[in-house]
Amino acid sequence: MNNLATTKEQTSRYQVTGGTPLHGAVTLSGAKNAVTKMTIASLLTNELCILRNVPLLGDLDLTIKICQNLGSQVVLQDHTLSLQTRDITRTCIPSDLGGLNRIAVITVGPMLHRCGEAVIPVPGGDRIGPRPIDFHINGLRQMGANVVEKDGYYHFTCSDKLHGTTIKLPFPSVMATENFLLTASLAEGVTIIENAALEPEIIDLIKLLQKMGAIIELKVDRRIVIEGVDQLHGASHTLLSDRNEAVSLAIATYLTRGDVYLRGAQQDHLLTFLNMLSKMRLRFEIDDEGIRFVGDGAALPAVALETDVHPGFMTDWQQPFTVLLTQADGISVVHETVYEDRFGYTSTLKQMGAHIGLYTKCLGEVPCRFREKQYAHSCVVRGPTPLKGTQLSIPDIRAGCSYILAALCAEGTSDVYGIEHIERGYEKLDGKLRSLGARIERLVLV
């Protein structure tokens, strides 16, 4: 298996020269937000699990290493991943693996079911505001786990089999929902997740778990009911395509006034995004195999948008769409209701020439848990403004992609550093852009 996050990659940069329209067709990769959780799901059984259409990126590489640390046998061939964990041989994830993001907390359920104990480091992650795992810990405690924090690690044990319970999430957390789906599948009795997240990646995870023998029902009012079974078996599954990659490449097309067909783009997973494009009178054509996006250069109207949990406008789409709004005519408003600190990237866009202001007030209608709190979670964009190339340093995955999009439509050349963040979450994004005509080079620092 290739190491997807080498030291060499961490000392590289992209050099992007803007102004070239994108043309052609590319095939979307499998969903980054699904593959890591499905990889962890394979720990629930001692039988073989096969995942197809997996994206080759840094987050998958890290997750594979975590599974191998626990005893998994792993084979990665092209975009097919085979995993089998006959026995979990180790129940402690070291900090150099589990401390880099929050994926380690998803392994707790499988380890408790199969070994009765689990030790994970206090997690890190992207710099987009606090992302604690309180929801996870509270739910696991409800299911019978004992939790102690000591010396930078969480120690989980259970004296008996984990049991079903009713877990009411204070917020429809995607990862907490995924965690409880995995853990409840083998728990004794019935688990109800109230106020659950229902993103397409979660539905895809449910499909995999059902193939493995889990009993999971979707109810009204964001309820998921899981009836625990005694054991799960192996399964094969083909991942859905990455809707974040679809949005990023679509916006790149409009910013450069290009014409790009995205094979594998799925309309039902992009409804809210496509509606916003229609409001801006942007052209797209949908067929059974994908979606064509056409940037004809017409003036773009300003709009107001708000992020929300699915089926609302996805928070991961906010950053690339804000770049697009710098080219719209008038005053646009973006209200972020999912993460309290996700506009840090706008300071860089302002350096490139964008006119952007941040506000702590809720500039929208969606009920917001940040109301009357001092978080700059609303953004006002005045456009259109020409952007100029500059030196860029990527802080996290989504902001990083937005910097590349801005560089693609900017005048001049931009040097983009910190590209390991991009390669954690996108499979060969620079190569796909080059295949569409973008002037982007990957250079090794010396």
C-alpha positions as CSV (number, residue, x, y, z in Angstrom):
1,M,0.0,0.0,0.0
2,N,1.3,3.5,-0.9
3,N,1.7,6.1,1.9
4,L,-0.5,8.9,0.7
5,A,0.9,11.5,3.1
6,T,4.7,11.4,2.8
7,T,7.1,14.0,4.1
8,K,7.8,14.9,0.5
9,E,4.2,15.9,0.0
10,Q,4.3,18.1,3.1
11,T,7.1,20.1,1.6
12,S,5.4,20.8,-1.7
13,R,3.3,23.7,-3.0
14,Y,1.0,24.4,-5.9
15,Q,1.7,27.2,-8.3
16,V,-1.5,28.4,-9.9
17,T,-1.8,30.9,-12.8
18,G,-5.3,32.2,-13.1
19,G,-7.4,33.2,-16.1
20,T,-7.7,30.0,-18.1
21,P,-11.3,28.6,-18.6
22,L,-11.8,25.0,-17.7
23,H,-13.1,22.6,-20.4
24,G,-13.6,18.9,-20.6
25,A,-14.9,16.0,-18.4
26,V,-13.7,14.3,-15.2
27,T,-15.0,11.5,-13.1
28,L,-15.6,12.3,-9.4
29,S,-13.9,10.3,-6.7
30,G,-15.7,8.4,-4.0
31,A,-16.9,10.4,-1.0
32,K,-14.2,11.4,1.5
33,N,-16.8,11.8,4.2
34,A,-17.9,8.2,3.8
35,V,-14.8,6.1,3.2
36,T,-13.2,6.6,6.6
37,K,-16.4,5.6,8.5
38,M,-16.9,2.6,6.3
39,T,-13.3,1.5,6.8
40,I,-13.9,1.6,10.6
41,A,-17.2,-0.3,10.1
42,S,-15.1,-3.3,8.9
43,L,-13.9,-3.6,12.5
44,L,-17.4,-4.8,13.6
45,T,-16.9,-8.2,12.0
46,N,-14.1,-10.8,11.6
47,E,-15.1,-11.4,8.0
48,L,-13.8,-9.8,4.8
49,C,-15.2,-6.4,3.8
50,I,-14.6,-4.9,0.3
51,L,-15.1,-1.2,-0.5
52,R,-15.1,0.0,-4.1
53,N,-14.7,3.5,-5.5
54,V,-12.6,4.5,-2.5
55,P,-10.8,7.9,-2.9
56,L,-7.1,7.8,-2.5
57,L,-6.3,10.5,0.0
58,G,-4.6,11.3,3.2
59,D,-7.5,10.7,5.5
60,L,-8.0,7.2,4.1
61,D,-4.3,6.5,4.6
62,L,-4.5,7.5,8.2
63,T,-7.6,5.5,8.8
64,I,-6.0,2.4,7.3
65,K,-3.1,2.8,9.6
66,I,-5.4,3.0,12.6
67,C,-7.1,-0.3,11.5
68,Q,-3.7,-1.9,10.9
69,N,-2.6,-0.8,14.4
70,L,-5.7,-2.7,15.8
71,G,-4.9,-5.9,13.8
72,S,-6.6,-5.4,10.4
73,Q,-5.3,-7.0,7.3
74,V,-5.6,-4.5,4.5
75,V,-5.1,-4.6,0.7
76,L,-5.6,-1.5,-1.5
77,Q,-5.6,-2.1,-5.2
78,D,-6.4,0.8,-7.5
79,H,-9.7,2.1,-5.9
80,T,-10.8,-1.2,-4.2
81,L,-10.1,-1.6,-0.5
82,S,-10.2,-5.1,1.2
83,L,-10.2,-5.3,5.0
84,Q,-10.4,-8.2,7.4
85,T,-9.9,-8.0,11.2
86,R,-10.0,-11.6,12.4
87,D,-9.0,-10.4,15.8
88,I,-8.5,-7.0,17.4
89,T,-5.0,-7.5,18.7
90,R,-4.5,-4.0,20.3
91,T,-7.0,-1.7,22.0
92,C,-4.9,1.4,22.3
93,I,-4.5,3.9,19.4
94,P,-1.3,5.9,19.7
95,S,-1.4,9.7,19.6
96,D,0.6,9.9,16.4
97,L,-2.4,8.2,14.6
98,G,-5.5,9.0,16.6
99,G,-4.5,12.5,17.8
100,L,-4.5,14.0,14.3
101,N,-8.3,14.1,13.8
102,R,-11.5,12.7,15.5
103,I,-11.8,9.4,13.5
104,A,-10.4,7.4,16.5
105,V,-13.5,7.9,18.5
106,I,-15.4,5.9,15.9
107,T,-13.3,2.9,16.7
108,V,-14.5,2.8,20.4
109,G,-17.7,0.9,19.7
110,P,-16.1,-1.9,17.7
111,M,-13.3,-2.3,20.3
112,L,-15.7,-2.4,23.2
113,H,-17.9,-5.0,21.5
114,R,-15.0,-7.2,20.6
115,C,-12.6,-6.6,23.5
116,G,-14.4,-4.8,26.3
117,E,-11.9,-1.9,26.3
118,A,-10.6,1.0,24.2
119,V,-8.0,3.7,24.6
120,I,-7.9,6.7,22.2
121,P,-6.0,10.0,22.3
122,V,-7.8,13.3,22.8
123,P,-8.4,14.2,19.2
124,G,-7.3,17.1,17.0
125,G,-8.6,18.2,13.6
126,D,-9.0,21.1,11.2
127,R,-8.7,24.6,12.6
128,I,-12.4,25.6,12.1
129,G,-13.4,26.1,15.7
130,P,-13.8,23.7,18.6
131,R,-15.0,20.2,17.6
132,P,-15.3,18.3,20.9
133,I,-16.4,14.7,21.2
134,D,-18.8,15.3,24.2
135,F,-21.7,14.0,22.1
136,H,-19.9,10.8,21.5
137,I,-18.8,10.3,25.1
138,N,-22.2,11.0,26.5
139,G,-23.9,8.6,24.2
140,L,-21.4,5.8,24.8
141,R,-21.9,6.3,28.5
142,Q,-25.6,5.9,28.0
143,M,-24.9,2.6,26.3
144,G,-23.0,1.3,29.2
145,A,-19.4,2.4,28.6
146,N,-17.2,3.7,31.5
147,V,-15.0,6.7,30.4
148,V,-12.0,8.1,32.2
149,E,-9.7,10.9,30.8
150,K,-6.1,10.5,31.8
151,D,-2.8,11.9,30.5
152,G,-4.2,13.0,27.1
153,Y,-6.1,9.7,26.5
154,Y,-9.7,8.6,26.9
155,H,-10.0,5.1,28.5
156,F,-13.2,3.3,27.8
157,T,-14.3,0.0,29.4
158,C,-17.6,-1.9,29.8
159,S,-18.2,-4.6,32.4
160,D,-21.0,-6.1,30.3
161,K,-22.4,-6.0,26.8
162,L,-23.3,-2.5,25.5
163,H,-27.0,-2.0,25.5
164,G,-29.5,0.0,23.5
165,T,-30.8,3.3,24.7
166,T,-32.4,6.6,23.5
167,I,-29.8,9.2,22.6
168,K,-31.0,12.7,21.9
169,L,-28.4,14.7,20.1
170,P,-28.3,18.4,21.0
171,F,-27.4,19.1,17.4
172,P,-27.6,16.7,14.3
173,S,-23.9,15.9,14.5
174,V,-22.8,13.8,11.5
175,M,-19.9,12.0,13.2
176,A,-21.9,11.3,16.4
177,T,-24.7,9.8,14.4
178,E,-22.2,7.6,12.5
179,N,-20.6,6.5,15.7
180,F,-23.9,5.5,17.3
181,L,-25.0,3.7,14.1
182,L,-21.8,1.5,14.3
183,T,-22.0,1.0,18.1
184,A,-25.7,0.3,18.2
185,S,-25.6,-2.3,15.5
186,L,-24.1,-4.8,17.9
187,A,-25.6,-3.5,21.1
188,E,-28.1,-5.5,23.1
189,G,-31.7,-4.2,22.5
190,V,-32.9,-1.2,20.6
191,T,-31.2,2.2,20.2
192,I,-33.0,5.3,19.1
193,I,-31.0,8.3,17.8
194,E,-33.1,11.4,18.1
195,N,-32.2,14.6,16.2
196,A,-29.9,12.5,14.0
197,A,-28.0,13.7,11.0
198,L,-29.2,12.4,7.7
199,E,-26.5,13.3,5.2
200,P,-26.2,11.2,2.1
201,E,-22.9,9.8,3.4
202,I,-24.8,8.5,6.5
203,I,-27.4,6.9,4.3
204,D,-24.6,5.2,2.4
205,L,-23.1,4.0,5.7
206,I,-26.5,2.5,6.7
207,K,-26.6,0.7,3.3
208,L,-23.2,-0.9,4.1
209,L,-24.3,-1.8,7.7
210,Q,-27.5,-3.4,6.4
211,K,-25.5,-5.5,3.9
212,M,-23.4,-6.6,7.0
213,G,-26.6,-7.7,8.7
214,A,-27.6,-4.6,10.8
215,I,-31.3,-3.7,11.3
216,I,-31.6,0.1,10.9
217,E,-34.8,2.0,10.2
218,L,-35.2,5.7,9.3
219,K,-38.2,7.3,11.1
220,V,-39.8,10.8,10.8
221,D,-38.5,13.8,12.7
222,R,-34.8,12.8,12.4
223,R,-35.1,9.6,14.3
224,I,-33.0,6.5,13.5
225,V,-33.9,3.2,15.2
226,I,-31.3,0.4,15.4
227,E,-32.2,-3.1,16.6
228,G,-29.0,-4.7,17.8
229,V,-27.9,-8.1,16.4
230,D,-25.6,-10.7,17.8
231,Q,-23.0,-10.5,15.0
232,L,-22.3,-8.8,11.7
233,H,-20.7,-10.4,8.6
234,G,-18.6,-9.3,5.7
235,A,-20.0,-7.3,2.8
236,S,-19.1,-5.5,-0.5
237,H,-20.1,-1.9,-1.1
238,T,-19.5,0.8,-3.8
239,L,-19.2,4.3,-2.3
240,L,-21.3,7.2,-3.5
241,S,-19.4,10.0,-5.3
242,D,-18.0,13.0,-3.4
243,R,-20.5,15.9,-3.5
244,N,-17.9,18.3,-2.1
245,E,-15.6,17.6,-5.0
246,A,-18.5,18.1,-7.3
247,V,-19.3,21.5,-5.9
248,S,-15.7,22.6,-5.9
249,L,-15.2,21.7,-9.6
250,A,-18.5,23.2,-10.6
251,I,-17.6,26.5,-9.0
252,A,-14.2,26.4,-10.6
253,T,-16.0,26.1,-13.9
254,Y,-18.1,29.2,-13.3
255,L,-15.2,31.2,-11.9
256,T,-13.2,30.6,-15.0
257,R,-16.1,30.8,-17.5
258,G,-15.6,27.2,-18.6
259,D,-17.6,24.2,-19.6
260,V,-17.1,21.0,-17.6
261,Y,-19.0,17.6,-17.3
262,L,-18.7,15.8,-14.0
263,R,-19.2,12.1,-14.4
264,G,-20.8,10.6,-11.3
265,A,-22.3,13.9,-10.0
266,Q,-25.6,12.9,-8.4
267,Q,-28.5,15.3,-8.6
268,D,-30.3,14.0,-5.4
269,H,-27.2,14.8,-3.3
270,L,-26.8,18.3,-4.7
271,L,-30.4,19.6,-4.8
272,T,-29.8,22.6,-2.5
273,F,-26.6,23.6,-4.3
274,L,-28.3,23.3,-7.7
275,N,-31.2,25.4,-6.5
276,M,-28.8,28.2,-5.5
277,L,-27.2,28.0,-9.0
278,S,-30.6,28.5,-10.5
279,K,-31.2,31.5,-8.3
280,M,-28.0,33.0,-9.7
281,R,-29.1,32.1,-13.3
282,L,-26.1,29.8,-13.7
283,R,-26.4,27.1,-16.4
284,F,-26.2,23.4,-15.7
285,E,-27.5,20.3,-17.5
286,I,-28.3,17.0,-15.8
287,D,-28.4,13.5,-17.3
288,D,-28.3,10.0,-16.0
289,E,-24.5,9.8,-15.8
290,G,-23.6,13.2,-14.4
291,I,-24.0,17.0,-14.6
292,R,-22.6,19.5,-17.0
293,F,-21.8,23.0,-15.7
294,V,-21.5,25.9,-18.1
295,G,-20.1,29.3,-17.2
296,D,-21.2,31.6,-20.1
297,G,-19.8,34.8,-18.5
298,A,-23.2,36.4,-17.8
299,A,-23.4,38.8,-14.8
300,L,-24.1,37.0,-11.6
301,P,-26.8,38.4,-9.2
302,A,-26.0,38.7,-5.5
303,V,-27.8,36.2,-3.2
304,A,-28.3,35.4,0.5
305,L,-27.6,31.9,1.7
306,E,-27.5,30.0,4.9
307,T,-25.7,26.8,5.8
308,D,-27.7,24.1,7.6
309,V,-27.6,20.4,8.2
310,H,-28.8,18.2,5.4
311,P,-31.0,18.7,3.4
312,G,-29.9,22.3,3.8
313,F,-27.0,24.1,2.2
314,M,-23.9,22.1,3.3
315,T,-21.4,23.9,5.5
316,D,-18.5,22.5,3.4
317,W,-20.0,24.3,0.3
318,Q,-19.9,27.7,2.1
319,Q,-16.2,28.5,1.4
320,P,-16.1,27.8,-2.3
321,F,-19.4,29.5,-2.8
322,T,-18.2,32.6,-1.0
323,V,-15.4,32.8,-3.6
324,L,-18.0,32.7,-6.3
325,L,-19.9,35.5,-4.6
326,T,-16.9,37.8,-4.9
327,Q,-17.7,37.8,-8.6
328,A,-21.5,38.5,-8.1
329,D,-22.9,41.9,-8.7
330,G,-24.1,43.5,-5.5
331,I,-24.2,42.6,-1.8
332,S,-24.4,38.9,-0.9
333,V,-24.9,37.5,2.6
334,V,-23.7,34.2,4.0
335,H,-25.0,32.9,7.4
336,E,-23.0,30.0,8.8
337,T,-25.1,28.0,11.3
338,V,-23.1,24.8,11.7
339,Y,-19.6,25.9,12.7
340,E,-18.9,29.0,14.7
341,D,-15.5,29.8,13.3
342,R,-15.5,29.0,9.6
343,F,-14.8,32.4,8.1
344,G,-11.1,32.6,8.9
345,Y,-10.2,32.0,5.3
346,T,-11.9,35.3,4.2
347,S,-8.9,37.4,5.5
348,T,-6.9,35.8,2.7
349,L,-9.6,36.5,0.1
350,K,-9.5,40.1,1.2
351,Q,-5.8,40.2,0.6
352,M,-6.5,39.0,-3.0
353,G,-8.9,42.0,-3.5
354,A,-12.3,40.7,-2.2
355,H,-14.6,43.1,-0.2
356,I,-15.8,41.0,2.7
357,G,-17.1,41.9,6.2
358,L,-17.7,39.5,9.1
359,Y,-20.4,40.0,11.8
360,T,-21.5,38.3,15.0
361,K,-25.1,38.9,14.3
362,C,-27.3,36.2,12.7
363,L,-27.9,37.6,9.2
364,G,-30.5,35.0,8.2
365,E,-33.6,33.1,9.1
366,V,-32.4,29.6,10.0
367,P,-32.6,29.1,13.9
368,C,-29.0,29.5,14.9
369,R,-27.3,28.2,18.0
370,F,-24.7,31.0,17.8
371,R,-27.4,33.8,18.2
372,E,-26.3,36.4,20.7
373,K,-22.9,34.8,21.0
374,Q,-19.7,36.6,20.0
375,Y,-18.9,34.4,17.0
376,A,-18.2,36.0,13.6
377,H,-20.5,33.6,11.8
378,S,-22.2,35.9,9.3
379,C,-20.4,37.2,6.2
380,V,-21.3,40.1,3.8
381,V,-19.6,40.0,0.3
382,R,-19.6,43.0,-2.1
383,G,-18.8,42.3,-5.7
384,P,-17.8,41.9,-8.3
385,T,-14.1,42.4,-7.4
386,P,-11.2,41.3,-9.4
387,L,-8.8,39.0,-7.5
388,K,-5.0,39.1,-7.7
389,G,-2.6,36.3,-7.3
390,T,-0.6,36.1,-4.1
391,Q,1.1,33.7,-1.7
392,L,-1.4,31.5,0.1
393,S,-1.1,29.3,3.2
394,I,-3.9,26.7,3.6
395,P,-5.3,26.3,7.1
396,D,-7.8,23.4,6.5
397,I,-9.3,21.2,3.7
398,R,-12.3,23.3,2.6
399,A,-10.6,26.7,3.0
400,G,-7.6,25.3,1.0
401,C,-9.8,24.3,-1.9
402,S,-11.3,27.8,-1.8
403,Y,-7.9,29.4,-2.1
404,I,-7.2,27.3,-5.2
405,L,-10.5,28.3,-6.7
406,A,-9.7,32.0,-6.0
407,A,-6.3,31.5,-7.6
408,L,-7.8,29.9,-10.7
409,C,-9.8,33.1,-11.4
410,A,-7.2,35.6,-10.1
411,E,-5.0,37.8,-12.2
412,G,-1.4,36.5,-12.1
413,T,0.2,33.7,-10.3
414,S,-0.4,32.3,-6.7
415,D,1.9,30.1,-4.7
416,V,-0.2,27.8,-2.5
417,Y,1.5,26.3,0.6
418,G,0.1,23.7,3.1
419,I,-1.2,21.5,0.3
420,E,-1.1,18.4,2.6
421,H,-4.6,19.6,3.8
422,I,-5.9,19.5,0.2
423,E,-4.4,16.0,-0.3
424,R,-6.1,14.8,2.9
425,G,-9.5,15.5,1.5
426,Y,-9.3,15.5,-2.3
427,E,-7.9,12.8,-4.6
428,K,-5.5,14.4,-7.1
429,L,-7.4,17.6,-7.3
430,D,-4.5,19.3,-9.1
431,G,-4.3,16.6,-11.7
432,K,-8.0,16.8,-12.4
433,L,-7.8,20.6,-12.8
434,R,-4.8,20.2,-15.2
435,S,-6.8,17.7,-17.2
436,L,-9.4,20.5,-17.6
437,G,-6.8,23.0,-18.8
438,A,-6.0,24.7,-15.5
439,R,-2.5,26.1,-15.2
440,I,-1.6,24.5,-11.9
441,E,1.8,22.9,-11.1
442,R,2.8,20.8,-8.1
443,L,6.3,21.9,-7.1
444,V,8.6,20.3,-4.5
445,L,10.2,22.8,-2.1
446,V,14.0,22.8,-1.7
